[in-house]
Amino acid sequence: MYRYSNGQISLADFRQPVGMNLKESNRWVKKAQTIPWLEIEKRYAALFTNRKGNVAKPLRLALGACIIQAEYGYSDEETALQIQENPYLQYFCGYPGYDDEKLPFDPSLMVYFRKRLTPEVLGEINEMIVRDAKERQVKEAESKDDDDDSDGQPGTGGNSGTMIVDATCAPSNIRYPQDVSLLNEARENAETLLDVLHDPADGKKPRTYRKRARKDYLKYTRCRKHTAKMTRKAIGKQLAYLRRDLDAIDGKLSLGKNLPSRQTERLDTIRAVYEQQKYMYDNRTHSVPDRIVSVSQPFVRPIVRGKVGKPVEFGAKLDINVVDGWTRLECCSFDAYNEAGNLREMAERFRVREGHYPSRILADKIYRNRENLSYCNAHGSRLSGPALGRPKTGETRDKAQDYRDECERVEVERRFSLAKRKCGMGLVTAKLCETAAHVIAMSVLVLNLRKIQRALLRMLAYLLEILAQNKNWALVQWTLVRPLETGVVGHKSYILLFSYSSIFRVQMKFYCF
């Protein structure tokens, strides 16, 4: 069951303790004012079709907590504690007043927040935020050019705009997979399942040789140098131990014993690991389709990127596009795929949003295949990069254009860098497939919120500059790192505006973000 919240409240209506004076210039106050909470809440309420049960937490609290966690990289417990202690974060999450008596929610509810806010829902929320920010920019900037004059028909010459696309990998927080360590982990989990199935009334527990298996594993791992012969021998021993444990589990299950659903899934994962490792051991190969690299996260797959120092990554592969500085998540999958196949879908979604195709598509060379080139030519879009094949006789290339395209394409690399350094995409710590996908989609949403905050600062600086030209005001802007009133260390940008009527009288004003 879901109950609508009171919506957006002003900082003046926020009940503050005696002696506390919250600032309108605080970044979390500004960020709360840029999010269309009511529109997003209508979409969120549609997820609760059952009218029975306890009342769910409001959208503003759920989404706000996820944004705060993505911004700072907090754990679930630390996120709840920070919201309890920080009045600015409570205002951002929709509290009517400051309340530090109890936690806003049990930290375990963060898992349900991530499950409900799926990548599809977060994609819609991201579009709402971007659309609302664009409308606000149009109202504030009267001289803004209108880019929606085209008729939306392909190949009519009405295309405009630039779409920058690229793919990357969001690594998951797993141990670097090795065959011996993976088999040892599967064996330990199988022994735990056997302990659950065993009843002392059934008699003696089946022999598993767990101490001997542990000793053989440690003997291998403690060697400073591993030869191919030693590795193959260790894998063979762990396979034999694991096979014995699985046979004992099958014997217990044949007697009518049952496992909980979660442990049944874990047993299926262990069987798949054994079958894959047995196939590679018998066939003397190191590759197998849909290879499992983690028992606890069986959805994670190896992604071959071919980069220096990190040729293989383990996590989700994703595509994003950047249009006018706004970032959108186009595709996210834990299975490896060729990103060139998604270019046409991204261009079609661009046409649905903007009413026309992009005039330029900036991408690296993996996107430049014959199918994509033919598609772009048919719809009046130019795909960056040189032509395929050998240069023709007398052909001249516009090197200046290629250089400009490559410089502008770097924007998507900046987005990847910021998302991995500041927004939680650098190491996904979520344990479930759906929650890991949520973390990736949330990092993209936080990227756009950061852009909105920077845009507000630039707009104010522009207005103050106009004021300075009319009234002999001078403008100075700088950024400092200082502790906030709540004890959180963060960045604040300051604008100093001063005027002078004489040498002896100076008037100054501060604007803080």
N, C-alpha and C positions, 0 to 999 in steps of 0.2 A: 504494500500500500504506500502511496506517495501523497504528501501534503505540500502544497505550494508554500514557498517562503514569502516574506514580506517584500522581496525585491530589493532594488537598490536604495540604500539609505545614504544620506549626506553625512559628512563628518560632524556637522553641528548637531545632528540627532543622535550621534553615538554617545552613549553614557560613559563618561570618563570619571575616574576617581578624583577626589579632591587633590589638587596640586599637580595633576597631569594635564598637559596641554599638547595634544597631537597636532602635527603640522600638516597643512594642506599640500605642502610641497614634497612630502614623503613619497618615495617611489611606489610603495605598495598602495597608497591612496590614489596616486595617479593611475596605476595599473588597474585598480578596481573600477575606476571611472571609464576606462576604455573597453571594458568587456560587456557585451549586451546580455546581461544575466537573465532577464525575463525571457528573451527569445530562446536562449539556450535551455532554460528550464522547461519550456514546453516540449522540446525534443527529448529531454531527459525523462520527463514524466511518462512519456509513451512506453518506456521500458518496463513500467510496473502495471501490468494488466490485471493482476490479482488485487481485489479490493479487501482482502483479509490479511491478517497478520499485523506485526508491528509496523509502525510508521518508519519509513526509510529516512536516512539522513538527507538534508536538503542538497540540491545540486551544488550550490555555491560553496558549501562546506566540502563536499567530495572533490569537486574540480579544483577548488582553491588549495586543498591539501596536496593534491597531485602536482599542481604547479609549483608549490613551495618545495616539495621534495625534489622535483626536477631541477629547480634553481640552485639549491644548496647541496644536493646529493645526500640528504639525510636518510637514515633508516626509518622504518615505520614508527618505532618507539620514539625516536628523536623528533620526528615530524609532529607527533601529537604533543610532546613536551614543549616544543618551540611555539606552537600555536597557543598553548595554555599560558605561556610566560610573556608573549609579545602582544601588546595591544594593537599594533599596526597589522599584524597577521590576523588577529581576530576580526578587525574591521574588514580586511580583504576577504575573509571567509564568511562574511554576512552576519556577524554577531550584532545584536542590538546595543551591547555595552560590554565593557571590559569585565571579564570573569575569570579569575585564576584559582577558583576553589576546587575545580575538578578537571580532568582531562576532557577535551571536546568529544572524543570518541575512543573506543578501545583500539589500540594499534592494529589488532588483527583485522579490523574493518577495512584497512587500506587494501587488502587483497581483494575484497569485494568491490571496492571503488575501481580498481584496475580492471576487474572482470566486466563490470557494467559499462565503463567507458572504453569500449572497444575501439580499434583503429578506425572503423567506419564512422562511429559516433564522433570521435575526436576529429576526423576529417571534416565532418559537417560543422562542428563547432569552429574549427579553424577557418572554414569558408565564411561563417557568420562574422567572426572577428575581423577578417580581412575586408569583407564587404562593408562592415560598419566603419572601419578605419578609412577606407576610400571615400565613403560618403562624407565623413567628417573633414577630410582633406579638401574635398570639392567645396564644401561650405566655407572653409577658412580661407582657401585660396581662390579668389574670384577669377583670376586670370588663368586658371588651369585649363589646358587644352583638352578638348573632348576627343577621346580615342575611339568612341563607339559610333562613328558616322558611317562605317562600312555596312553594306547590305547583308553581310554574312555569307555570301555565295562564294564557293571556292573558285579560284582561277579568274576572278573578275578584276584583280588589281587593287582590291580594297583591303588587303592584308596590312597589318601593322603590328608593332610590338616585337619583342625579342624573348624567346624562351631558351633558357640555359638548362641543360639536362646532364646528369651524371649519376653514377652508381658507386656505392661504397659498401663496406661490411661493418656491422655493429657487433663487436665481439662479445660473447657471453662469458660469464665468470665461471669457467670450468678449468680443471687441471689439464695441463697439456697431455693429450691422450697418447698413451703407449700401450701396445698390445698386452704386455705382461701386467702392467698396473690396472688396465681395464678388466682383465680376467680376474685378477685378485679382488677387485671391488665387486664384481659380479658374484664371485665365490662367497665373500663375506655376507652379501645380501641374501644369497641362497641359504646360508647357514642360519641367518636370522629368521627367515621364513620357516625353516624346518623346526626351529625352536618354538615358533608360534603354533605350528600344527601338532607338535608332539604333546601327548597327554601322559602324565606319569602312570595313569592307570593302564596304559597300553603296554607297559613293560619297559624294557631297555631301549634307549634312544639309538637309532641307526648310527653306525660308525661313520664319521665324516673325515677323520684325519686332519682336523682343522689346525692343530698345533704343528704337524709336520708340513702342511701346506704353507702356513705362515713362515716357518723356518726356511723353506725353499725359496719363498719370495724375497725375504730379507737377505738371504745369501746372494741372490742375483743383484738386487738393488745396491748392495754395499760394495760391489766390485767397482773399481775405478774405471775400468775399460770393459766394454761389452763386445764380444765378437759375435758374428752371425751364428756360429755354432752354439754358443752359450744362450743366446736369445731364443733360438729355435727349441733348445732343450727345455728352457724355462717355460715357454709357451705350451709345449707338450705336457709338462707336469701339471700346470694350472688347468688345462683342458680336461685332464683325467680327473682331477679333484672336483671340478665343477660338474662333470658328467655324473660322478658318483652322488653328489648332492642333489642334482635334478632327479635321478632315479629314486632316491629316498623320498623326495617331495611327491613324485608321482605315486609312490606306494601309499603314502598317507592320503592323498586325494582319492585314490581308488577305494579306500575304506569309508568314504562318505564325508571326510573332513572338508571344510570350506575356509576360504580366506576372504577378508574384506575386499571391497572393490579396488581400493588403492593398492593393496598388496598383490592383488591379482594382476593389475597392470604392471607392477614391478616384476612379477614372475614372468610375464610375457616378454618384457624387455630383456631379462636375463636369458631366456631361451633364444631370443633373436641374437644377442651378443655371442652366445655359444655357437649357434649355427654359422654366423658370419666368420668368427675366428677359426672354427673348424674347417670351413671351406678354404680360407686363405692358407691355413696350415697344410692341408692336404694338397692343394694346387700350387703351393710355393709362390703365392702372389701377395701383393700388398694393397689391392683395391677390390672393392665389392660394392654393388649398387646399394644406395641408401645406408651407408655405413654409420653405425652408432658409435659415437665417441665419448658418451657420458651415460652412465647408468641412471643417474638422477635426472638428467635432462635428455631423454632419448630423441627429442625433436631436433637437436643441434646437429648440423652437418658440416663437414669440412668444405670451405669455400676457397678455391684456388684463385688467388689474385695476382700472383707473379711479381709482387713487389720486393724490392731489395730489403733483406733482413726479416721479412715476414711474407714468404711466398704463399703460405696457407693460413687462413684465419678460420676460426670456429665461432659461428654465430649466424645472424640473419643478414641477408643481402637485400639492399633496398635501393630504389630509384627515387630521386627528387628532382623537381624543376624549380627554377627561380625566375619569376616574372615581375619586373619592376621592384625588385628587392623582396618580394613576398615568396616564401618557401612553401611548397606543397609536397606531401608524400604521395607518390604515384604508385609504388609497388613495394611490398615487403614480403619476403619469403625466406624460410630456413633451408630451402633446397636451392642448389646452384642453378642458375639460368643465364641465358644470354640476354643482356640488357638491350641489345639492338632490336629485339622483337617487340619492345614496349613503346618504341618511338611513335608509331602511328596512333596508338591509343592515347598517348599524352597529347599529341597534336589535336585529336578529336575532342578531348576534354577541354583543351584550350579554346576551341571554337565554340563549344557549348557555353563556356563562361563569358567569353568576350564578344561573341557574335561573328568572329572572323578567325581565319588562320593566322599564325604568326608570320611576319615577313622574314624573320631570321630564326634559325634554330642553331644554337651554339652547342657543339658536342665534340667529344674526342673521336679518334679514328675508328673505334670499334662500332660506332653507330653508322659509319659511312659504308654501307653495303648497297648493292644494286637495287634491292627492294625499297629501301628507305630513300635513296636518291630519286627513284622513279616516282615515289609517292610525293615527295616534296616538290618536284618539278611540276607534277600534275595539279597541285594545289597552290602554286605560286609562292612557295616558301623556299628560301635559300638555306641549304645545309652547309655549315662552315667546313673548311678544309679543302685540300687539293682534290682534283679529279682522280678517279680510279685509273689504274694502268699506267703505262709509260706516257710521258708527255708527248704530245703531237708535234710534228715539225712546224716550227714557227709559232708555236703556242706561247703566249705571254700570260703570266700570272700577276695578279694585283697583290704584290707582296705587302703593301701597306694595309690593304683590307684584311689579309690573313693575319697580320700582326695585331690589328685592332680586335679582330674576333678572338684571338687567343688571349689577349689582355682582358677582355670582357668576360671570357669564360672562366677566368680565375675566381669570379664571384661565387660560383658554386663550391669551389674548394674552400673558400673562406667560411661558407655555411657549414660544411662538413667539419672544419676545424673548430668552429665555435660550438657546434652541437656536441662534439666529442669532449671538448675541454670544459664546457660550462653547463651543458644541458642534460647530462646523463647518458649520452650515446656512446661514450668512450668505453664503458664496461657495463654491460647489462647484468644486474645482479638478480633479477626476477627469476624464479624457479620454474614457472609454468609457461607454456607456449603462448597463451593468450595474454598473460601479464607482461611477458617480454615484448610482445608486439605493442602493447599499450605504452611501455616505456619509450619505445622508438617514436611512436606517433606523438606522444606528449612532448618529446624533445623538439619536434618540428613546431608544435604549437607555441612553445616557450620562445623559440627563435623569432616568431612573428611578434610576440608580445614585447620582446626586447627592441625590435625595430620600431614599434609604435611609441615606446618610451623615448627613443632617440629622436623620432620625428617631432614629438611634442617639444622637446628641448630646442630643436632647430627652429620650429615655428615661433616660439617665444623670443629666441634670439633675433629672428627676422623682424618681428614687430618692434622690439626694442631698438633695433638699428634704424628703423623708419622714424621712431620717436626721437632718436638722437640727431637725425638729420634736420628735424623741424625745430628743435628746441635747444640746440647746442649741447646735446648730451654726448658724452663719450662712453664707449662700451668696452669692457674688458671681461673676458671669459676664461676660466680655468677649472681644472678638475683636481680634487684632493681625495685622499683616502684617509678617512677618520672614523673613529668609533661612533656609532649611532647612539641615540638616547637609550635604546633598549639593550645595549651591550653587544650588538652584532656589528662586526666590522664590515663596512661596505664602501662603495664609491658614491660620492656626491659631486655634482657639477655646480659651480657657483657662477653667477653673472653679477658683475659689479657695474652699476650704472651711475654715473655722477655728472653733474653739471656745475658750471661755475659762472657767476656773474661778475666776479672780480678776482683778483689774485688772492684776496684774503678770505673769501667765502666759497666753500665747496659743499655741495649737497650730494650725498651718496645714498644708493639703494641697493639692497642685496636680494637676489632671487636664487633660491636653492632648489635643487632637484635630487 
